[in-house]
């Protein structure tokens, strides 16, 4: 018995700025992995996004989770295309006080998963290793748990370092 993978591809016309596009996709997907400069990136570690002139192409391995990720990215692309507020000075290299970030992250995770004064994770055997420099989360035993913690890390970072919007 063999197993096959189906690759999905969706192309969308986009006439807005690449800065607005990256900003809105990063608001949905968190930190984006750049593959080829500003032309190709990866979101959710599952969906490849290619920007070529006025066409944005998404590619992903078809499964229910990746399809949901792609739908969220499509919504962000369509929203960016409608956005009439110019976004400037958007950068992922905004300086954030790392110690304050670490303290806030520990508070968030301990409030979500603690019992009393001890920080206990659900089902006791799950562990997430968080790289505070690169904002990467690794949990080899549970991909869903990894995504939950990754979302918490990313959203906290975004709330502490909001991009500037020119109105």
C-alpha positions in Angstrom: 0.0 0.0 0.0 1.4 3.4 -0.9 0.7 6.8 0.4 0.5 9.9 -1.7 0.7 13.6 -0.9 -1.3 16.2 -2.8 0.2 19.6 -3.2 -2.3 22.5 -3.3 -1.6 25.8 -5.2 -3.6 28.9 -5.1 -2.8 32.2 -6.9 -4.4 35.5 -6.0 -4.1 38.8 -7.7 -2.7 41.4 -5.3 -2.2 45.1 -6.1 -1.2 46.4 -2.6 2.3 46.9 -1.1 4.4 44.0 -0.1 4.9 45.7 3.3 1.2 45.6 4.1 1.0 42.0 2.9 3.9 40.9 5.1 2.4 42.8 8.0 -1.1 41.3 7.8 0.2 37.8 7.1 2.5 38.0 10.1 -0.4 39.1 12.2 -2.2 35.9 11.3 0.7 33.5 11.1 3.3 35.0 13.5 6.9 35.2 12.4 7.5 34.4 8.7 10.4 32.4 7.6 12.1 34.1 4.6 13.1 31.7 1.9 14.2 33.9 -1.0 14.4 37.5 0.4 11.0 39.3 0.1 9.8 37.2 -2.8 9.3 33.9 -1.0 8.4 33.1 2.6 6.9 30.3 4.7 4.0 30.7 7.2 3.0 28.3 9.9 6.0 26.2 8.8 3.6 24.7 6.2 2.5 27.2 3.6 4.9 28.6 1.0 4.0 32.2 -0.1 5.5 33.5 -3.3 5.1 37.1 -4.4 5.7 37.7 -8.2 4.7 41.1 -9.5 0.9 41.3 -8.9 0.4 37.6 -8.1 0.7 35.9 -4.7 0.9 32.2 -4.9 0.4 29.8 -2.0 1.6 26.2 -2.0 1.0 23.6 0.7 0.6 19.9 1.3 -3.1 19.2 1.4 -4.5 18.2 4.8 -7.2 19.8 7.0 -4.8 21.7 9.2 -2.7 23.2 6.3 -5.9 24.0 4.4 -7.1 26.0 7.4 -3.7 27.8 7.5 -4.0 28.6 3.8 -7.5 29.9 4.2 -6.3 32.3 7.0 -3.5 33.5 4.7 -5.9 34.0 1.8 -8.1 36.2 4.2 -5.0 38.2 5.1 -4.0 38.7 1.5 -7.5 39.9 0.6 -7.6 42.2 3.6 -4.2 43.6 2.6 -5.4 44.3 -0.9 -8.3 46.3 0.5 -6.2 48.2 3.1 -6.1 51.9 2.3 -3.9 52.8 5.3 -0.2 53.0 4.3 1.9 50.9 6.6 5.5 52.1 7.1 8.5 51.2 9.2 7.1 47.7 9.8 10.0 45.5 10.9 10.4 42.3 12.8 13.7 43.6 14.2 12.0 46.0 16.7 13.9 46.1 19.9 12.1 44.5 22.8 13.4 44.2 26.4 14.1 40.5 26.4 14.0 40.2 30.2 10.5 41.8 30.3 9.4 39.5 27.5 10.7 36.5 29.3 8.9 37.5 32.6 5.6 38.1 30.7 6.0 34.8 28.9 6.5 32.8 32.1 3.4 34.6 33.6 1.2 33.7 30.6 2.3 30.1 30.5 2.1 29.6 34.2 -1.4 31.2 34.4 -2.5 28.9 31.6 -0.9 25.7 32.8 -0.2 26.1 36.5 -1.7 24.5 39.6 -0.8 26.6 42.7 2.8 27.8 42.6 4.1 25.1 40.3 4.1 25.4 36.5 2.6 22.1 35.2 1.9 21.4 31.6 -1.2 19.5 30.5 -0.8 15.7 30.5 2.4 16.1 32.5 4.7 14.6 29.9 4.7 17.4 27.3 7.6 19.8 27.1 8.2 22.8 25.0 11.6 24.3 24.5 11.4 28.0 23.8 14.3 29.9 22.1 13.7 33.4 23.3 16.3 34.8 20.8 14.6 33.5 17.6 11.1 33.1 19.2 11.0 29.4 18.1 9.2 26.7 20.0 10.1 23.0 19.7 8.0 20.2 21.1 9.0 16.9 19.4 6.3 14.9 21.0 3.2 17.0 20.2 2.9 19.3 17.2 -0.5 20.8 18.4 1.0 21.7 21.7 4.0 23.2 20.0 1.6 25.4 17.8 -0.3 26.6 20.9 2.9 27.6 22.7 4.3 29.2 19.5 1.1 31.3 19.1 1.4 32.5 22.7 5.1 33.4 22.2 4.4 35.2 18.9 1.3 37.1 20.1 3.1 38.2 23.3 6.1 39.5 21.2 3.8 41.3 18.8 1.9 43.0 21.7 5.2 44.2 23.3 6.6 45.4 20.0 3.6 46.7 17.9 4.4 48.0 14.4 3.9 51.6 13.6 1.0 52.4 11.4 0.9 55.8 9.6 -2.7 57.1 9.5 
